[in-house]
Amino acid sequence: MTPNLLAPADINTATNWVITLSIVLILLGALAIFSPLYASAFIVLMLGWIALISGITMIVQSFQADPVRGRWLTLVVGIFYGLAGLYIIFNPLKGVALLTLSFGILFIAEGIITIIMGFTNRAGQSMSWLVVLNGIITLILGILVINGWPSTALWFIGLYVGISLLFSGVSLLAAALAARKTMADVADVADEESPTPEA
């Protein structure tokens, strides 16, 4: 019993969408890398709008909820979300600075924890040095961000997100092209193994 394979046209359509998405991600990543300040401001503004919309939603839900089940808690949290969103929207540069500071503190904490894990949890002893190296790089990055703050706020978030988008796009593109090639090879093998009609 042979497995049901997608038709070549369906495979091409599916991979075309993935390739298009990956190209968009690569372009957005490159744009963020070359314009990190604008990318940082845009990202922070989006976070502000998300916080504001979440706050409004929570406030509306608090009036529909049962008072016993945390109406006031939902209302207070919603107000805080809404105020935080408004603050970020009207003060995007301060929002960028605070978010960069948060990233710096997070990287320092993550680096220290990763280094400790690399030395204490030696599950793969030959590869534990990679965990320690990752922790050291993360720790150094966090120290650099904190040490250069607030000037690092001008470029860090945009550059960080840009690199992430770029690598995500490249990975998606490689996966889509590999999937297309694999399915094409399977189709070629199936054509070769199919019996030829006798004359």
N, C-alpha and C positions, 0 to 999 in steps of 0.2 A: 504494500500500500504506500503510494508516494505522497509526501506532504503537499498540501495546497500552498503554492507559491503565489505571491502577488504578481499581477500582470506587469510587464516592463513599463507600460504607461503609468500605472499606479505608483510604481517605485520611483520613476522619474518625477512625478508630480510631488510626492512626499519629500524626496530629497531636494527638489527645487525650492520648496518652502524653507527647509532647514538651511540651505545654502544662502538664500536671500536674507534670512534672519541673521546668519553668521556674518554676512557682509555688512549688514546694518550695525551689528555690535562692534565689528572691527572699525568701521568709520566713526561711530560714536566714541569708542575708546581712544582712537587717534585724536579726535577733536578735543576730548577732555584732557589728554596728555599735553597737547599744544596750547590749550587755553584753560589751565587748571583753576584760575581764579573764577572765571565765569561758570565753569563746571561745578565748582564748590558752592557758589552762590545758588545755582539752579537746584542742586541736590538738597541744600538746606531749606530752600523755599518749598520744595516738594514735601520735605519732612514737616515743615510748618503747616502746610495745607492738610496733610494727612492727620496731624495732631488736632487741628481745628475741626475737621470733619468728624474725627473720632469723638472729640469732646461733645460736639453738638448731638451726635447720635446717642451717646451715653446719657446726656441730659434729657433727651426726648424719651429714652427708654426708662429712665428713672421715674418719670411721671406715670408710666404704664405698668410699673412693677408693683408687686405686693409690698406694702411698707415693712412687713416683717422680714422680707427677704433682701434687705439691704438697699432700700430706695435711697436713703440719705448718703450711703457710701458711694453708690453709683453716681449720684448727683454731684457730690464733692469731687470725685475723681474726674468726672466729665468737665466740671468747671476748670479744674487744674489743667486738663488737656487742652481745653479751649483757650485758656489764657496763655499757656505755653506756645500754642500754635500762633496766636495773634502776636505774641512777642517776637517770635522767630520771623514771621512775615514782615513785620514793620522794622525789625533790626537784623537783617540777614547777615551783616558782617560780624555782629556780636555772636550770632548763632553759629557761624562758621568757626569763630575763635573758640567757642565753648565746645563744639563738636570735635575740633582738632585736639584740644586739651584732653577730652574724654578718650580719644583714640590713643593719645600718648600714654595715659595712665593704664589703659587696657593692654597695650602692647608690653609695657614694663611688667605688669602682673602676669600676662601670658608667657612672656619670656622666662621669668623666674620659675613659674610652675613647670614649664616645659623642660628647663634645665634640670630641675629636681627630679622630674619623672624620668629623664634620660639616665640619671645616675642611680636611681632607686629601682626602677622597673626595667631590669635587663632581660626582657623576654627574648628579643632577638639581639644577642650580645654583639654580633658583628655589625649590626645596623644601629646600635644605640648611639654611636657617635653622630649619626645624622640627626637624631632627635635633639641631642645636645647642641649641635651646630645650628639647627633651626631655632632653638631657644635663645642662643647667643645673638643671632641676627635679629630676631624679634625684639630682644631686650635693647640692643644697640639702636634699632630704629625708634623704639619708644623714648629712649634717652635723648636722641637727636631731636625728636619732635618736641619734647618738653623743654629741652635746652634752648631751642630756637623760637619757642613760643613767645609772643603771638605772631611773629613774622612767618612761621611755618604754616599758619592758617591760610596764607595767600595761595598756597600751591598744594598742600598735602592731600586734602580730601579729593580734589579734582584729579590729581595724579594717581592716587590710590585707586579710585573708582575707574579711571581711564585704563590703567594697566589691567585691572580685573576684567573689564569689558573686552579689552583687546585679546586677552588670553582665552576668555570664554568664547569669543567669536572664532578664533583660530582653532580651538578644540572642536567646536561644532562643525566648522568647515571640514576639518580633517575627518571627523566621524562620518559626515554625510558623504564625502567623496569615497571613503573606504567602504561604506555600506553599498554605494552604487557600484563600485568595482566588484565587490564580493557577489552581489546579485547578478551582475553581468557574467562573471566567471561561472556561477552556478547554471545560468541559462545556457552558456556555451557547452558546458559538460552535458547538460540534459539533451541538447541538440545532437551532440556527438553520439550519445548512447541510444538515441531513439532509432528504431529499425528503419532502414531505407526501403522503399517499395521496390519489389522485384519487377524486372522488365517482363 
